[in-house]
Every structure is written in structure tokens, then in C-alpha cells.
Amino acid sequence: MTHVRGRIWRDGSAQDDFEFSAISDYLASDDTLMWCDIYDPDHAILKDLAQELHLNSWAVEDAIADAERTKAASYKTHTFFTVYAVTVRTPPPEDASESTLQTHRISAFVLPRGLITVRLSPDFDIDPVSRRFDELGGQEHGVGSLVHGLLDVVVDGHFDAVQCLDDGIETLEDELFSDQAPRGGLQRKTFQFRKDLVALRRVVLPMREVVTLIQHRRMDARTAIELDPVYADLYDHVLRVSEWTESLRDMVTTVFETNLSLQDARLNMVMKKLTGWAAIIAVPTAITGFYGQNVLYPGIDTTGGFVVSTAIIAVLVVVLYVMFKKRDWL
């Protein structure tokens, strides 16, 4: 079922009398700025709206299609973009094979006097976007401030997501050199973090092109100049998130490879110790086996022979033990 909400600004002040049927009137008024948010849109309703506002038909299809990538496109009368907001699951899942991140797709049509957002995910909270509009002055800087408010909330979510993954990878590093940590669980966590980073990278990296296109496609030249500093700051945040994501991908790969190397080192250590003890045990076995043959040897069946053989066993075992201990084989 389609849900619609929105806000309008007239003469610099916010109004609460938004009506979906009056969108065309809002956009035609020079003193009005509009934001309309459509959740779970019905295809027919969105198609009628597109015909009324002369929106590009391919952009409308992309707004409701499945598995669309992060992108932006500029048309004659409007700009269309699709981005993905990311939220961290709280509390985190108990199963290490489940992702700690959730992605929410948001598509938007940027018009000269209005912004129309289309959402498919029920879990994304749109209220912070509305509050960000007020912080930016609402109508004062035109539709560019509405677009910046939306993208700023999305990029802030990307920061929270990459910070969560960073903390998780630091925990992996602590477990990596702990003798108490189960190795199977560590590998499973590492693999899941790699999957989360790949998914996050897929939605973060294209944000640079989105912000760049929108920054250079705003309608009002005066407000465009005024908003250049905030868009430059937004672009800097996008770059920081992208670079952070790349560094974490390298880090989690290093953790994964180090874990395998440590397992090989532990296996080598175990084999070395087993070999050392096997050599020590082989000495008394050889000597007792020599005296156990069905052949007469000096000292056989005598107390002296038993004492000599026992002494030889003890001396050789002690010598081998000391030698292996000095070489850290035991």
C-alpha cells in the first residue's frame, strides 16, 4: 500500500497543509518549495505522477525496479538519483554468519522547486531527513538544500556502518592472537566482515559520482554558489568513507591471511614437539629392545646389566631433552 507524506515551505516558513493531489500547483508556484516522500509506491500512481510532472519514464522504472545500483542521471527538466542508506542492526545478530548491516534504497527526483523521494524499505527512518531540512534553513537555499539534507543523512549512515565494521575488525585482531579463541568462529566472523565490506563498498564508491553530478546540476545559480561549501564538505565525507572502506578491506584480508599463517605455525609447532618426544621415546625403546632379543649379551639376566641399561636410557633421555629444549623443540 502506497504511503505518502510531505512538507511545503512558503515565503521562508514551513507549512503543514501538504496535499499529494496539489503537487503540480506547488511546483508551479514561485514562492513555494516542496518535498514529497512516497513509500512502497503503486506503479500506476507513480506512472500518473510522472506523466503529470513530465518525469523521465526510464527513471520512474528505475525508482521501483529491483536491484538498482547507486547512480545519478540528468534530464532536461529534472535530475534523478538512486542511493542506498545503511543502518547498523541493534542489537547485533547472535549468529556470526548474519550481516550486521541493513541497506535501504532511496530514489529521488530533483525538480526546480521540489524534491520527490521514493522508498521501498520500511525500516529506514525518514524523520532525520525532515529535521535536517530545518537545520539547513528549509526554503532559504532552495531545492539544493533539500537534496543536501537527504544525502548528508545517507552519508552519515555510511560513516556509522564503516565505524561498526572497524570496531568489529579490531575485535578480530584481539581474538587472532588469543589462545582461547575458537579458530572456526574466527574464520566465520572474518568471512562475514569481508562480505559486509564488499556490500558497503558497492553502495559507497558510486556516491562520488552522484554528489558531483548533483552539485553541478542545481537549478538556481545564486543558491548553488551559497551551497558550494556544504556540498564540498559532503563530497569530502564521501571520499573519507570510500578510503576508510578500502583500508578496512585490506585490513580484513590481512586478518584472514594472518589467521591461516598462524594456524600453519601452530601446526608446525605441534609437529616439532611430537617429533622431539618421539625421538626421546625411541631411545629407551631401542635399548630395551636390544636387551630383549633372544640372544646372549654381556650383562643379560644380571643386576649389573639392568643397572647399565637403565643408566644409559636415563642419560640419553636427559641429553636429548636438554638439547631439544635449548632449540625450542619442546
C-alpha positions in Angstrom: 0.0 0.0 0.0 1.4 3.4 -1.0 2.2 5.8 1.8 2.7 9.5 1.1 4.0 12.3 3.4 5.4 15.7 2.6 6.2 19.2 3.6 6.0 22.6 1.9 7.7 25.9 2.6 6.0 29.2 1.6 7.7 32.6 2.0 10.5 31.0 4.0 8.3 29.2 6.6 7.2 25.6 6.8 3.6 24.7 6.3 1.7 21.6 7.4 -1.1 21.7 4.7 0.7 19.3 2.2 -1.7 17.5 -0.2 -0.5 14.9 -2.7 -3.0 16.0 -5.3 -1.7 19.5 -5.3 2.0 18.7 -6.2 1.7 20.3 -9.6 0.4 23.5 -8.0 3.2 23.6 -5.5 5.9 23.2 -8.2 4.3 25.9 -10.3 4.4 28.5 -7.6 7.5 30.7 -7.4 7.3 31.2 -3.6 6.8 27.5 -2.7 9.3 24.7 -2.1 8.0 21.2 -1.8 9.2 17.8 -0.5 7.2 14.7 -1.1 8.1 11.2 0.2 6.5 8.1 -1.3 6.9 4.8 0.4 6.1 1.5 -1.3 4.6 3.2 -4.4 2.0 1.7 -6.6 3.2 1.6 -10.1 0.1 3.1 -11.6 0.1 6.1 -9.1 3.8 6.7 -9.8 3.3 6.5 -13.5 0.4 9.0 -13.4 2.6 11.4 -11.3 5.4 11.0 -13.8 3.1 12.0 -16.7 1.8 14.9 -14.8 5.3 16.2 -13.9 6.9 15.1 -17.1 9.3 12.8 -15.4 11.5 10.5 -17.5 9.8 7.1 -17.9 13.1 5.2 -17.6 13.9 7.0 -14.3 10.4 6.1 -13.0 11.0 2.4 -13.8 14.4 2.5 -12.1 12.8 4.0 -9.0 10.7 0.9 -8.4 12.8 -1.8 -10.1 14.7 -4.4 -8.0 18.5 -4.4 -7.5 19.2 -1.0 -9.0 22.7 0.3 -8.4 23.8 3.6 -6.9 23.7 6.2 -9.8 22.6 9.6 -10.9 21.2 10.9 -14.2 20.5 14.3 -15.5 17.4 15.1 -17.7 16.1 18.2 -19.3 13.6 19.2 -16.5 14.9 17.2 -13.6 17.7 15.1 -12.1 17.2 11.5 -10.9 19.4 9.6 -8.5 19.4 6.4 -6.5 21.4 5.9 -3.3 21.5 3.4 -0.5 21.2 4.3 3.1 22.9 1.9 5.5 21.9 1.2 9.1 23.6 -0.9 11.8 21.4 -3.7 13.3 20.9 -3.2 17.1 21.4 -5.4 18.9 23.8 -7.2 16.6 22.9 -10.7 15.4 24.0 -13.6 17.5 24.8 -15.7 14.5 28.2 -14.8 13.1 27.0 -15.7 9.6 24.4 -12.9 9.6 25.2 -9.4 8.5 25.3 -6.5 11.0 24.3 -4.0 8.2 21.0 -3.3 6.5 20.7 -1.3 3.3 17.7 0.8 2.2 17.3 2.1 -1.3 16.2 5.7 -1.8 15.4 7.2 -5.2 14.8 10.9 -5.8 13.6 13.3 -8.5 15.1 16.7 -8.1 12.9 19.4 -9.7 13.4 23.2 -9.8 11.1 23.8 -6.8 10.7 20.4 -5.3 12.2 17.0 -4.2 10.3 13.7 -4.6 11.8 10.7 -2.8 10.7 7.1 -3.4 11.5 4.4 -0.8 11.0 0.7 -0.9 12.3 -0.3 2.5 10.0 0.0 5.6 13.0 0.1 8.0 14.5 3.4 7.0 13.6 6.3 9.3 12.8 9.3 7.2 12.3 11.7 10.1 16.1 12.6 10.4 15.9 13.8 6.8 13.0 16.1 7.6 14.8 17.5 10.6 17.9 18.1 8.5 15.8 20.2 6.1 15.0 22.6 9.0 18.6 22.8 10.1 19.6 23.9 6.6 17.1 26.7 6.5 14.3 25.0 4.5 13.4 27.3 1.7 16.3 29.7 2.1 18.7 27.8 -0.2 16.1 26.2 -2.5 15.9 22.6 -3.5 19.7 22.2 -3.3 19.4 22.3 0.5 16.8 19.5 0.5 19.0 17.3 -1.7 22.0 18.0 0.6 20.0 17.2 3.7 19.0 13.8 2.2 22.5 12.9 1.1 24.0 14.1 4.3 21.8 11.7 6.3 22.7 8.9 3.9 26.5 9.6 4.2 26.3 9.8 8.0 24.8 6.3 7.9 27.7 5.1 5.8 30.1 6.5 8.5 28.2 4.7 11.2 28.4 1.4 9.2 32.1 1.7 8.5 32.8 2.6 12.1 30.9 -0.5 13.2 32.9 -2.7 10.9 36.2 -1.1 12.0 35.3 -1.9 15.7 34.5 -5.5 14.7 37.7 -6.0 12.8 39.7 -4.6 15.8 37.9 -7.3 17.9 39.0 -9.9 15.4 42.6 -8.7 15.7 42.4 -9.2 19.5 41.0 -12.7 19.1 43.5 -13.5 16.4 46.4 -13.8 18.9 44.4 -15.2 21.7 44.9 -18.9 22.6 41.3 -19.1 23.9 39.5 -18.1 20.7 37.9 -20.8 18.7 39.6 -20.8 15.2 36.4 -21.9 13.4 34.4 -19.0 14.8 37.1 -16.5 13.9 37.2 -17.6 10.3 33.4 -17.3 10.1 33.4 -13.8 11.5 36.2 -12.8 9.2 34.4 -14.1 6.2 31.2 -12.2 7.2 33.1 -9.0 7.7 34.5 -9.4 4.2 31.0 -9.8 2.8 29.7 -6.7 4.6 32.6 -4.7 3.3 32.0 -5.8 -0.2 28.3 -4.8 0.1 29.2 -1.5 1.7 31.8 -0.7 -0.9 29.3 -1.3 -3.6 27.0 1.4 -2.3 29.7 3.8 -1.1 32.1 4.2 -4.0 29.5 5.4 -6.6 28.4 8.2 -4.2 31.3 10.3 -5.5 29.7 10.5 -9.0 26.3 11.1 -7.5 27.4 14.1 -5.4 29.5 15.5 -8.2 26.6 15.4 -10.7 24.1 16.9 -8.3 26.5 19.6 -7.2 26.9 20.8 -10.9 23.2 20.3 -11.9 21.4 22.5 -9.3 18.9 24.9 -10.9 19.4 28.2 -9.0 22.8 29.8 -9.7 22.6 32.0 -6.6 21.8 29.2 -4.1 24.3 27.0 -6.0 27.1 29.3 -5.0 25.9 29.5 -1.4 25.7 25.8 -1.1 29.0 25.0 -2.7 30.9 24.9 0.6 28.4 22.4 2.2 28.5 20.2 -1.0 32.3 20.3 -0.9 32.2 19.1 2.7 29.7 16.4 1.7 32.0 15.2 -1.1 34.9 15.2 1.4 32.9 12.9 3.7 32.1 10.6 0.8 35.8 10.4 0.0 36.7 9.6 3.6 34.1 6.8 3.8 35.4 5.4 0.5 39.0 5.4 1.6 38.1 4.0 5.0 36.2 1.2 3.4 39.2 0.4 1.1 41.6 0.3 4.1 39.3 -1.9 6.1 39.1 -4.3 3.1 42.8 -4.6 3.1 42.8 -5.0 6.9 40.3 -7.8 7.0 42.2 -9.6 4.2 45.3 -9.3 6.3 43.5 -10.7 9.3 42.2 -13.6 7.2 45.7 -14.4 5.8 47.4 -14.0 9.2 44.9 -16.4 10.7 45.9 -19.0 8.2 49.6 -18.3 8.7 49.1 -18.7 12.5 47.3 -22.0 12.0 50.2 -23.2 9.9 52.7 -22.0 12.6 50.7 -23.8 15.3 50.7 -27.0 13.2 54.4 -26.8 12.7 55.0 -26.3 16.4 52.8 -29.3 17.3 54.7 -31.4 14.7 58.0 -30.3 16.0 57.1 -31.2 19.6 55.7 -34.5 18.6 58.9 -35.3 16.7 61.1 -34.3 19.7 59.1 -36.5 22.1 59.1 -39.4 19.5 63.0 -39.1 19.4 63.2 -39.2 23.2 60.9 -42.2 23.4 62.8 -44.0 20.7 66.0 -44.2 22.9 64.6 -46.4 25.7 62.7 -48.4 23.1 65.8 -49.2 21.2 67.9 -50.1 24.3 65.2 -52.3 25.9 64.5 -53.9 22.5 68.2 -54.6 22.2 68.3 -56.4 25.6 65.1 -58.1 24.9 66.4 -60.1 21.9 66.7 -63.9 22.4 70.5 -63.7 22.2 73.0 -63.9 25.0 74.6 -60.5 25.6 77.0 -59.3 28.3 75.1 -58.5 31.4 71.9 -60.3 30.4 69.9 -61.7 33.3 72.2 -59.8 35.8 71.7 -56.9 38.1 74.7 -55.1 36.6 73.2 -55.3 33.1 69.9 -53.9 34.2 71.7 -51.0 36.0 73.8 -50.2 33.0 70.9 -50.3 30.5 68.8 -48.1 32.8 71.6 -45.6 33.3 72.2 -45.4 29.5 68.5 -44.8 29.0 68.3 -42.1 31.6 71.5 -40.3 30.4 70.4 -40.3 26.7 66.9 -39.2 27.5 68.2 -36.3 29.6 70.7 -35.3 26.9 68.1 -35.3 24.2 65.6 -33.4 26.4 68.1 -30.7 27.2 69.2 -30.4 23.5 65.6 -30.2 22.2 64.7 -27.7 24.9 67.5 -25.4 24.0 66.4 -25.4 20.4 62.8 -24.8 21.4 61.6 -28.1 20.1 59.7 -28.9 23.2 
